[in-house]
Amino acid sequence: MTTASQEISPRVLARIAGAAYLIIIMAGIFAEVFVRSNLIEPGDASATAANVLASEGLFRTGFFADSIMLLSDVAVAVLFYLLLRPVSQVLALLAAAFRLTQAAVLGLNLLNYHTALLILTDSGYRTAFNTDQLNVLALQSLEAHAYGYDLGLLFFALSTLVMGYLVALSGYFPRILGIGLAAAGLVYLIGSYVRFLAPDVASYIEPAYVVPLVAELSFCLYLLIRGVRVQERPRPLPVRQ
């Protein structure tokens, strides 16, 4: 009996993964740049509440975009495992496990995002809290969502580091793409830890996030356009006896 990965060629697997990866990038950018950055005013609970209530449809669309991103992430984790396991089954499984854990953390974290809307729109809360208190609670929920996002990125960082190593050594892709992914993982790892451990210097790390954007988009486009180097066979890592 043949397995699914044997029935589907590496090039097809790569292009499906590239399409899903593009969905992840586009949905993530939309939710962060066009929704949260426009509606959330850091430190200003009243302004944030007014923005959310005035653009409730946009706020809910942000939830939808994030959910699509995470569902696609689960698919990508499996596809990359199938594509890279000939290099090292253990490391490919490790990368998939970290990525799936990230999806689970961010999926649960979406409750913090949606809770902010419930606080602002559910009339039941107004019997216990006044408007200013509700606004503060909603902003706190959104801030918890932001920290939860960075918590999930810790797992994604490790997944990307391992995957970058596998991509660089696989022979399927130009080595520079693997190096770029590994660099992206390092930026995610440092940036997320800084957010929790040294928040005062977090603003100095933000420009470095251009590295993950370029690295992941480049890898995504290569997957979509080229797929893999079909003339190359993935090179398994040497195993010490």
BELPE-V938433 format. One line per field, one symbol per residue. burial: 1 if it has 9 or more other ideal C-beta (glycine too) atoms within 8 Angstrom, else 0. A space follows every 50 residues. Layout:
BEGIN
burial: ???
END
This chain:
BEGIN
burial: 00001000011111111111111110111111011101110000100110 11101101111110111111011111111111111011001111111111 11101110110111111111000011000000011111101101101111 11111111111111111111111000111111111111111111110000 01001001101101111111111100110000010000000
END
